[in-house]
Amino acid sequence: MNVLILGAGLMQKPAILSAKELGYKTVVIDADEKAVSIPFADEFRQIDLKDKEGILAFAKELKEKDGLKAVFTAGTDFSASVSYVAQELGLPSHTFEAAVNASEKTKMRGCFEAAAVPSPKFLRVGKNDINKDLLGKVLEIMNFPIVVKPVDNMGARGCRMVRSDCEFEKAIKLAVECSRTGYAIVEEYMEGPEYSIDALVYNGTFTVTGFAIRHIKYPPYFIEVGHTMPALLDKKTHDELISVFALGAKSLGLTTGAAKADIKYTKNGPMIGEIAGRLSGGYMSGWTYPYSSDLNLTKQGLLIACGQEPEALIKNRQKVDYNPGPMCQNAGKPYELYEVISKRTSAERAWMSIPGTVEYIENITEYTDKAVFDFLPRATVELGGKVDFPRNNVEKCGNVIAVSHNHEIAMQSAEDAVSNVFITLKPDTKETEDFLNRVTLEDEEAFPPDAYGKLSDEDLSKINGKIAENQKVSDCIPEVILNCKGLNKTDWNYNTIKQTAEKFDILRPKHSELDAKRFWNAVLRGGLQAAVYIADSK
């Protein structure tokens, strides 16, 4: 009996392995014939995941040949394709209508609005709507800052904050270009901490299976530099977030399968950013939650898709009190609410690069921290390849996952591991030079960010002279830098200025004479990568 899995990337590996563990033949489809998880499957067929009719035809082949037990995905944009095929073949899933509601952001917002579920004000925009009057229409509904994104994409591709008039036109055009259907959504910005929550919907119950705080940085983009699970919250806030998530899922019509929310806690209470009808990507459903809970979430989701009872889910869940808060006092109770609680902390952290060309990748020091469970570089980061400071969540260089019974140890272990990953950049490269010279686009004010910050001209003028050939730079950090209160404590890869200097001494114990002002100004802008780049350049 077959299980058909949409997607053969790394995020789908847990689904392939879980289906095998359940005793099914695993068949995967993907547009990429070199997708990394193809070798783990029993059979592969190259089909574009947007082609729901092609997928349906192939699913019918499988059903007639060996039988088809389920259609499934995790961490892709294509839960609607799953529901379309499953509905046509009478297999368990959310309805196709519900899956579309959970895929197209403007339909999603409309469902929330109709059910009085708290979410941002919004406006749908197509290519033909982009004209000189559009911004005025937007500002009649909401104020800056606003958020612009495609209606049907994930990974924050084409998504950004718009803070002023000059940033709007380029942002809206990019969002439309990144949309498969050619539409973008403009919505008001929600201020507050953001959470990512997974759940499984089954027989009228809604069981939370992963509750993490998302660490989002670097405006005008929304770069998730990691997540920590579980989120440490008081009971009232915890229950309100789950209750509003459940109300949102109910308004979309999600009944059988997975649901995933990005939700903020604002000054007025919970407000939903998005709900998808699938398990989350970003290493959460397949990695950090199983590590923190001992529950194979993907396997439980597959059991529901196969029409079987998710026994481990039911056995381990605990009741959650329904309390949606004052914004939803008149809403009906959507489902029976439960949660499978995390037993330990999982911390996922991303590592990033300044712009340039990859010359070498290494660990600065060998770490033996047993809390570090996974080191996951992206396949796109390769020797000779281009890297850039990320504008979306698929442009990061890689991720580290650490796990511990101690919340602080898990986070510190992940960040320490990230801080010791290093990409050497090819010297004398325009992209890196432009970055170090703070060349930025008009619509990207203050982006990419500085590693530590910028000294005033007066303070910078106090750095003079040379760093002698082969001199340890950790012995000559300028006092004006050490005493400056306005600098960031760490860069984006969790190194302090002192650690950056010490690691430079490990990486480049032998170096030519360096101009001190140029060197330390580069460190403040680009951290350790910039320091090594300056030493390697002519």
Buried (B, 14 or more C-beta within 10 A) or exposed (E): BBBBBBBBBBBBBBBBBBBBEBEBBBBBBBEEEEBBBBEBBBBBBEBBBEBBEBBBEBBBBBBEEBEBBBBBBBBBBBBBBBBBBBBBBEBBBBBBBBBBBBBBBBBBBBBBBEBBBBBBBBBBBEEEBBEEEBBEEBEEEBEBBBBBBBBBBBBBBBBBBBBEEEBBBBBBBBBBEBBEBBBBBBBBBBEBBBBBBBBBBBEEBBBBBBBBBBBBEBBBBBBBBBBBBBBEBEEEBBBBBBBBBBBBBBBBBBBBBBBBBBBBBBEEBBBBBBBBBBBBBBBBBBBBBBBBBEBBBBBBBBBBBBEBEBEBBBEBBEEBEBBBBEBBEEBEEBBBBBBBBBEBBBBBBBBBBBBBBBBEBEEBEEBEBEBBBBBBBBEEBEEEEBBBBBBBBEBBBBBBBBBBEEBEBBBBBBBBBBBBBBBBBBBEBEBBBEBBEEEEEEBBEEBBBBBBEBBEEEBBEEBEEEBEEEBEBBEBBBEBBEEBEEBBEBBBBBBBBEBBBBBBBEBBEEBEEBBBBBBBBBBBBBBBBBBBBBBBBE
